[in-house]
Amino acid sequence: MPPPPGDGQPVPASPIEERAPIFPWRKIAFLAPVAVLLIVLYVIRLPYFVLQPGPAQDVEPLIHVQQHQVYVSHGHLLLTAVNIYQPNVYEALWAWIDKTQSVVPERDILGPGETPQQEFQRALSQMDTSKIDAAVVALTKFAGYPAKHGGGVLVESVLSGSPADGKLFAGDLITSVGGTPIDDPDQLGSIIRSAGVGHQLSFEIEAAGQRHTISVAPAMIRGVDHPIIGIGSVANFPFPLDIDSGEIGGPSAGLMWTLGLTDVLTPGDLTGGKTIAGTGTIGLDGTVGPIGGIAEKVVAAERAGAVVFFAPAEDAADARSVAGDMAIVSVNTYADALTWLEDHGGSA
């Protein structure tokens, strides 16, 4: 009797039944909604903004002075900026994990009903005002301003919702009103008040090398006891001065513009040959105000090789909490920063 198959004997081959391949419809049906969800999470922007370290730029090459002696510094004074964008889910998650970035609610960046494009334009306007304020502070201390000034009156700021909003802009030079040449802010204010509410005034303007005329009617605004058009103004600078801020917006570079212009206008080297960064708004009286994104700006400064960082007094503790070896110097005024520089090897 022969042994059973498998017991030392080969097993006879069985014919193989050929079958058509089965397409994985069930897998596709399951994965399709997942893929759609992943795409939606990528496309949809959240009602938040991510703040991350932006550029740290040397301010002095961006300051252009004509018809006045200028001086070269061997060190660097850096403004620091923050990059801002509206994230999708993945970007927000990564920013939340990354300690060099912050995620903030949309309301912290945008005003009520404001679009990102409108916020960008507002930030550019704030930068223009900041540059003018910086120049006023530095020129007052080192160039005999405003006793020495040019013709016309500079628009320093424009009040939102005022008659001048959208017609005049920070940096515009008002040369005449109704054919009357303008030479100082008091004269301009007197003409506006005398015109009265609703009376159209014709303003001759110089802006970006072009001349044009606009009409604005004074109005009564709550909290003000006389007709206004809604601008802040300062005497024109005594010599041509331009600060190139590019597309960087906001008011937080004010302190560094002021220090940079001071260094350009005065002999010696305010930096003492060092790389020094900082941030802070600048008031017309030289006060330094708090800003947003201090942690990201400290990171940007350290990456750029700064050894000292000027921080507004209200932000100094937060700056120190993220700083490495870079020294954080708390300042309340432009004079505080100037004194520190002069006491640590700089000269102005």
Secondary structure, 3 states (H helix, E strand, C coil): CCCCCCCCCCCCCCCCCCCCCCCCHHHHHHHHHHHHHHHHHHHCCCCEEEEEEEEEEECHHHEEECCCCCCCCCCEEEEEEEEEECCCHHHHHHHHHCCCCEEEEHHHCCCCCCCHHHHHHHHHHHHHHHHHHHHHHHHHHHCCCCCCCEEEEEEEEECCCCCCECCECCCCEEEEECCEECCCHHHHHHHHHHHCCCCCEEEEEEECCEEEEEEECCECCCCCCCCECCEEEEEECCCCEEECCCCCCCCCCHHHHHHHHHHHHCCCCCCCCCEEEECCEECCCCEEECCCCHHHHHHHHHHCCCCEEEEEHHHHHHHHHHCCCCEEEEECEHHHHHHHHHHCCCCC
